């Protein structure tokens, strides 16, 4: 009897069983079971005043702790935009300011708040991120350039110079700084999806968690 086919069949079966066992042992926790932030941090995660990108009433909210001077935030901006485009009206993004890069971050945030008052928030945000290598170089930052860049995106600079100093803007910056401490944020960007942290951090993990929350909202 030729035993070679039988041995090959047994070997193939063993490989399949090993692969199945390995998947069972190493499979990830279901994304919908990811823990949300504790109740005492819910208010600090998202404030009613936070800038929103996308539909205000979307069932899925990505909260991004964001620094306009952060290179990784710049790199993730098109990823976030792509996720929003993929899921249409189901996803919105809330921005939490996280000024980890000194005076340049602070000025950019003030300009963004002025842009929000002038209803040119997204064009100015995109211009600031596109030109970030010019004004936020960690070796030679040039924060004075940000207003010029924002002007090219439609900002009324004369009005903005007063708006940037308004008490409401200062209050937003101070509250976000406090919330960053409360949430224990140590890097930017840091993402939460419907209150669930993207952990481990990564584009694939962010996309997967958003998709799971959108599916749950549709069910």
N, C-alpha and C positions, 0 to 999 in steps of 0.2 A: 504493500500500500504506500502510495506517495504521501508522506506526512507534511510536505512543505505547505500546501494550501491550508491544512488544518492549523499549523503553527502560525501562519500569517494571520489567520482569522482570530486566533486567540490573542496574538499580539495587538491587533487592531482594536479588539474589544477592550484590552487592558488600557490602551492609550485613551480610549473614549471615557472609560470609568475614571481614570486618573484626572483627566481634564475636568470632568463633571464634579469630582470631589474637590478639586482645587478651587473651582468657581464657587462651590457651596461654602467652603471655609473662608475664602477671601472676599466674598461679595460685599459691596458697600451697603451701608445702612440706607433704607429707602429714603429718597430725598424729601418726601412729604413728611417724614418723621424727624427731620432736623429740628432741634430745639430752637424756639424763639428766644429773644432777649428776655431776661427776667422782668417782672412787672415794674420794679423800681427804676428800670432803665427805659421804659417805653416812651415816656415823655421826652427824655433826652435824645432818643433816636431820631425823632421827627417832630419839628415844630410847625405850627400852622403857617408861619411866615416864610418857610423855606422855599426857594425858587423851585418851580416844577417845570420839567421838560415833558411835553406830551400831554395827553388828555387828563384833565384834573380828576375825573371820576374813574380812571382806569382801576380794575380790580387788583392789579399787581403793581406794587411799588418797589422800585430799586432805590434804596438810599445809598448815595455815594458820598463818603467823606473825601473831600476833594480839595486839592491845593492847586491853584492855577499856575504855580511855578514848578510843579512836580512833573518830571519827565514821564513817569509811568502814567500819570493822569492823562497827559497828552496822548500817550500811546493807546490808552484804553478808550479815549473819546470816540473814535470810529467804531470800536467794538460795541460800545453802548448804543450808538446810533443804529448800528446794524441790527442789534437785538430789538430795538424799538420798531424798526421797519419790519422785521420778521413777524412780530406779534401784533402789529397794527394798534388798534385802540385798547388793547388789553394791558399795555405796559406804560407806566410813567416813571420818570426819574426825579428824585428829590435831591437837591444839592445841599450838603452841609459843609460849610467852609472850615478848612483845616489848615491854618497858616503855619506850616512847618518850616518855611524858607525865608523868614525874616521880613525886611521892609518891602521887598518886591512882592511877596505874597499879600501883604497887608494892603499895599496900594492897588494891586490888581483886584482884590475883593471889593474895595471901596468903589473902584471904577465899574465893576460888574453891578453893584447895587445902584449906582447912578444910572447905568444902562437899563436896569430894570424899571426905574422910575420913568425913563424916556421910551420904554417899550421897544428897545433894541437889544434886549439881553442876549438872545442867541447869536445874532451877527457879531456882537462884540466878543462874546465868549469864544466863538470860533476864530476870530481874528487874533485874540490874545493867545490862544493855544497854537495857532499856525505860526505865529511870530515868536513863540516862547524862546527859541534858541537865541534870539537877538537881545531880549530884555532880561532873561532870567539865567543867563550863563552863570554857573556856579563859580567860575573863575573870575568873571568880570561882569557882575550884574549891572544892568542899566535900567532901573525902575522908571526913570524919567521918560523913557521911550513909550511906556504903555499908553499914555494919553494920546500920543500921536497915532499909535496903532489903532486905538479905539475910535479916533476921529475918522479914520479911513473906513470904518465899519458903520458910520452913521451917528456916532455920539456927538452931541453938542457939548464941546469941551468947556465953554464958558459956564454953562449951566451946571455941568458935572463938577466943576471945582468947588461949587457951593454945596451941591448935593452930597458929595463924598464926606463932608464934615457934619452932616445933619445928625441929630441925636438918634434918630431911628437906625441909621447905618451903624453908628457906634454901638447901639444896643444889640443889633444882630451879630456883630463881630464878637462882642463880649459874651453873649449867650452861647454862640457856637463854640467859642473857646472853652467855656465851662462844660458844655456837653461833650466835647472831645475828651476832656479829662474824665467825666463821668462814665463814658463808654469805654474808656481804656484804649482809645485808638493810638496805635504806635506807628502806622505807616499809611501812606496814601498811594493809590486809592484803596479804601476799604469798603466793601459792599455788603449790604444786607438786602434780602429779598423778602418782602412781607414779614419783616422782623427777624428773618433767619440769616445768620452769618454765612457768607461764602467761605467755607473753611473745609479743606485747604483752599488757599487762594489760587485762582487761575481762570483763564478765559473759558475753558471747557466746563469748569465747575459752575461758573456764573451762568453760562448758557443753559446748562442742565437744570439748575435750580429755578431759573425763570420759566423754562419750559414746563417743569413739574407744577409750578404754581399756576401757570396759565391753564394747564390741563385740569387742575383741581378746581379752578374758578369756573371752568366750562361744564364740569360734571354736576 
